[in-house]
Amino acid sequence: MPPTSDRYGQPQHRRRPPRPAPSESRPRSVPIPLHTSVRRTALLLTAAAVALTASACSPCSNTHDSTTATRHRTTQPTPAAEPALAKHEALAQIARYSKSNNKANAAGDTKLLDTIEDGPLYAMSSADFKEEATLPRSDREPYRPWSYDLDATDVYIPRVKPGQQCWFGVKPGQQCWFAAVTRSGSKKQYARMLVLAENTKAKRWEMVAAVDIDDPEQLPGITLDKDGYATAVHASSTTLAAPVGVLRTAIADNFATGGEKTGKKVFTTTEASRRQIKVHDQTTRKFGTRGTTRFESADTQFPDAYALKTASGALVIFSHTHTQHDAVTAPGLQIVPDKIDRAWLNAPAPAFTYTFTCSDVAAVPAMPKPSSLLGYGCRRTDAKPTGPDFSL
C-alpha cells in the first residue's frame, strides 16, 4: 500500500515547489526570495576616542614659589558595542556561500558543504544529497548554478556587547551572527530570510538558516540605530508575547492537531500556518481506513534561535523538529517505500517513523497578542521502520 505523495514537506517531498519563473536560477539547498520594502542598511563603521585630562594649580603664597599639581580623576567612556563585521563583509560572506554552494551541489560534496553550512540548513541539505544519490540518474534534477543578487539584499548586523566573546552555538557568551533578506524574481517579488553565524572554532561564517517568506508584505521593519546596525533580542525573553519555546510548541501542534490546542492561539492566520495545518488535514487522511498518520513534537536538534528587534517586538528565526509515524491498521498490510524513500528505507514494512528538521520565521509582538508565522521549510532527515500499534 504505497503512501500518497504530499507537496508540503512530507516523506515524498524533498523541497517546496519553486515559485520563480522557470528561467530564473535559484539555490537548490535553501528556500526562494520575495519582494519587500525593507530599507537597505547603510552601515558605517565609527570609532571615537576622547582623552580627557585636567589639572589645577594651587595658589602661590609669598613664601612659596613652587606650584603643586592637583590630580583629577577622569571617567573613561564605556566601550561602545561594535558589530562583528561590516556590511560589505557580510555581503562578501553571502557571495562566498553562493560560490562554494554551487561547487558542493554540482559534485554532491558534503565535506565542502560542511565548510559553508551548519545547523538545520546543513542537516537539510545533506538529506537532499543523500536522497538524490539513491535516485537513478534519469530521475535526478539537472543542477543549475545560481547566486544571490547582492544589490537586492538587505543585511541586519547586530552589535556585540563590550567584553563579550563570540561563541558558536549554545554556549556562555554571545554568538556572532547576522541576518539578511534577499530578493529575486523579475520584479523582486520573492524574499528569503538568511542567517549566517560565525564558527569561531573553524574561523569562518556559515549559513545556518534560509527560509522563504510567503508574504513579504508581512515582514516587520527591523529597528536600526543611527549607523544602520540592528539590535539582537533574546528569543527566549519573557518580554515577548511568545518566547521561542512557545513558538515551537505551537508549530508542533499545527502538525499534530491542526492547531486546535495551542497553534491557533499562539499564531494568527497566515499562509505559512495554513500550510502546516493543511499538512495535518491531508496527511492524516491519506491512507483512508487502511492506515494512520500521527505527528509528534521531537527534541529540538538545533536549539539556537536568532531574533532582531522590531518596532512591535522581534523577528525570530529558529528551528524545530517533529516526527511523522505512518502505520497500517491491520495485520497483513504493508507500506511500500517510494523510490525517493530508498535513501532511508529499502523494504516494505507495516510502519515507518520519519524525522523532519525545519526552519521557521515568525514576527512576535512584545504585547500579549498572536504572533505571525511568516515562513517555514522542512526536510526529512531520517526515517526508519517501526512497529505498528493496531490498537490505535
N, C-alpha and C positions, 0 to 999 in steps of 0.2 A: 504494500500500500504506500506508494510514494507520496510524500507531503507536497502540498501545493506551493507554488512559488509566491513569495511576498516581496514587494519592492521597497519596503521600509526598514530594511536592516535586519531581516530575519535570516535564518541559516542559508537560504538560497541566494541571498543578496550580498554583493561584495562592496558596492558603493552606490550612493544616491544617483539617480539618472541625471546626466548633465543638463543644465539649463541654458548655457550659452549656445549661440548658433553653431552648427556643425563645423564651420570653417575656423572657429576660434579655438586656439590651443589652450590647454589647461593642465594643471598638475594632476596626476592620477592618484597620488597617495594622500591628498588633502582636499578639503572642500572648495566651492567656487564663489568668487567675489560679486557684490551687488552695489547699486548707486547709493551714496549717502552724501549729505551736505555738511558733514563734519569738517570744521575749519582745519586747513593744513597747518601744522605746527611750525613755527619758526623758532628753532631752538638756538639760543645764543649762550655760549659759554662765558660766564662772568666771574671775575675774581677781584676782591678788594681787600687790601691790607692797609690799615692805618696805624702808624706808630704814634702813640700818644706819650709825650714827655712833658714834665712840668718841673719848675724849680723856683725857689724863692730865696731872696737874700735877707738875712736878718739885719735890722737897723744897726748902723755903725755908731759906737759911742765915742766920746772924746778920748778914752783911754785905750781903745782897741781899733786898730786899722785893718784887721782881718775880717773876712766875710765867712759866714757859716751857711752851707747849703742845707736846706730842709727838704727831705725826701717826701714825695707824694706818691702813694700807690696808684697805679693805673690798672684799669679793668680791661683785659683783652677781650675783643669781641668773640662771641661764641661762633665757632666754625659753622659756616652755612652747609646745609645738606647739598650734596652735589650729585648730579646724575651719573650713572655708571658708564655712560658713553654719550656721545653727541649724536645729533640727528643724522649727519652724513655717515657716521659709523654704524648706526642702526640700519640704515638703508643698505650699506655695504654688506652687512651680515645677511640681510634678506636676499641680496643678489648672489652671495656666496652659496646660500642654501639652494637657490634655484639651479645654479650651475652643477653643483655636486649631486643634487637630486636627479637631474637628467641622466648623469652617468650611472648612478645607482639603479635607477629604474630600467634603463636600457639593458643593463647586464644582470639584473636581479641580484645585485650585490648588497647583502645585508650588512657586511662589515663596513662598507663605505657609508651606507645609510646610517649606521650607528655613530658616525662622526658628525652628523648634522641633525639628527633627531634623537629625542629621548622621551621618556614618559609615555602617556597614552598614544601619542602620534606614532612613535616608533613601534609600539605594540600592534597598532592597527595596520601600519604599512608592512610590517614583517608578515602579518597574517595574509595580506594581499599577495605578497611574494610566494608564500607557502601554497596558497590555493592555486595560483596561476601556474606554478611549476608542475602541478599534477595534471593539468589540462593537456589534451592533445594540441599540438602547435596550431592546427587549423581552428581551434576554438579560442586561441589567445588573442586579445585585443592588440592591434599594432600600436606601438608606442610612438607618441609624437612629442618632441621636445617643446618646452614651454618656458616662460619666465614671467615673473610678476612685473607689472607696469609700475616702476618706482615713482613716476610722475603722478600716478593716481593712488599713491599710498600715503596715508597719514600715520605717523608714529607717535606713540604716547609713552614717554620715558619717565618713570618715577625717580625721584631723588633718593639717594641713600643717606640714611641718618648719620650724623657725625659720630665717628668712633665705631660704627657698626662694620663688621666684616661680612663680605658676601659669602653666602653658602649656597650650595646646590641641593635642593631637596628639603625635606622637613628636618631641620637641624636648628640649634640655637643660633641667633644672629638674624641676618636679613638676607633674603635671596635677591640677587640682582636679576632683573628681568625687564622686558619692555613688551608692549602690545602694539599692534598695528591694525588698521582697517585698510584693506587693499581692494581695489575695484577693477572689474573687467567687463567686457561686452562692448558692442558697438556704441552704446550710449552710456557706458559705465554703470549699467543697471544691476550688476551683481556685486555683492560685497562679501568679504570673508574676514573673519577675525583671526589674527595670528598672535601667538605668544612665543617669544624666544627667551630662554633662561640661560644664564651663564653657568657652565660647568667649570667651577673653579679648579677642580682636581685635574681635569683634562685641559684647562685653559682655553676654552672655546665656547662659543654661543651655539645653542642647539634649539631647534624648533620643537616645542612640546605640545602645542595645540594649534589647530587650524579648523575653523568651523564656519560653514556657510550661514549667513544671516538670511532668514526667509523674507523679511520685510525691512529693508534698510531705513525706511522712514521711522521705524520704531527704535532705532539706535539712539540712546540718550547722548547729549553733548557731554564730552569729557571736560572736567574742570581743569583749566590750565593756569599756571601762575604767570607773572609778568614776563618771564623769559621763555614761556611756551612749554614748560615741563608739567607733567601730570603728578597727581598725588596718589600713592598707594593706600589702600584701605585693607584692614584685616578682614578677610572673608568670613571669619567666624565671629565677628563682633556682634554683640547683642544690641548695638545701636542700629543695626539693620533689621528691617521687618522680618527677614528670613535669612538667618545665618546659613552658611554653605551646607551644614549637616541637614537642616530642614529642607533645603532645595533638593538634596539627593534623595531624601525620604519621599518627597512629593513626586519626583520623577519616577522613582521605583513604583509608586502607587499608580501612576498613569499607566504603566505597563501591566501591573498586577491586577488592578481592579477597574481600569478605565478612569482612574482619578476619583473614585467615589469616596474614598476615606480621607485623604489629605490633598491629593493632586489638584482638585478643582477649588480647594480652599486656599492653597498657597499661591496658585497661578491663576491669573486672569486668562481668558481665552485668546490664544494666538495660533497662528498656523503651526508653529512647532509643537505646542501642546496638543493641538487637534491631531497631528500626525501620530504622536505617541499613543493617544487614546484609540486611534484607528488601528494601530498595530495590535492592541489588545483585542478590539472588537473583531477584527478579521481573522487573526491568527488563532484565537481560542476556539473558533468555529470551523477551522479549515478541514478537520477530519470528520466532521459530522458526528455520528454516533459510534464510529469505529475507533476513535482516538481522542485524546485530550491534550491540551497545551496549558502549561502553568508557568507564569513568570514570577520570579522572586528576586528580591534585592540580594546582592552579594557584598562581601567585604570590599571596600574600595581599594583597588590595586595601586592607584596613584592619588594619594590624598592631597597633593599640593593644589592650592587654589589661588587665583590671581584676581585682584579687584582694584578698580580705578574709581576715584571719587567723581561723582556727577552732581548736578545741581540738586537732584532729588534723593540721592543715595549713593549707589555704586553699580558699576557694570562688573559682573562676576563671571570669570571663566574657570571652569572646573571639570572634573571627570567623575564618572560614576561607572559602576559595574553591575550588571544584572545577568541572571540566568534564565534560560527557557527550557522547560522539561516537556518533551513530547513523548507520549506513551499510547500504546494500543489499549483498548478497553476489555479485550477478551483473549484468552489463550488461543494460539494458532495464528494470530495476526502478527505481522511484522512491518516495520517501516524500512523502506528501501532507500538508501542514500542516493542523492542525485550526484552527477559527475563532479560538481563543484564541492560536494561534501567529502570527496575521497581523499582530500588532503588530511582529513581528520578521521574519517570513518571508512572502513573498507569492506563491511559486510552488513547485511540486514540484521536488525535487532528489534525486540519489542519496545525499546525505549532508548532515547538519547537525551543528554543534557548538553546544551550549548552555553558557552560563556561569552558575553559581549562586553567589550570595552568601548566606552563612549566619551565624547567631549561635549560640553554644554555651555551655552552663553545665556545669562539672564540679567535683566535690569531689575535691581532690587531697591525699593524705596527705603528711606530712613524711618518713615512713619508706618504704623501698622495697617497696611493695605496690601492687596495682592501684588506679587511680583509678575514679571513678564518673561516667559521663556522665548528667546529670540532666535535660537537655532540649536541644533544638535546633530551629531553624526555618530554612528555606531559601526563597529566591525565585529564579526565573530572572531574571537582569538583563541578558542579552544572548543572541543566537542569530544564526547566520549559516550559509549553505550552504558546505560544504567538499567536497573531493574524497574519494571512497571509496578504500579500499585493498582490491582484490579478492584480494590475496594472503593476507589475514588469514583 
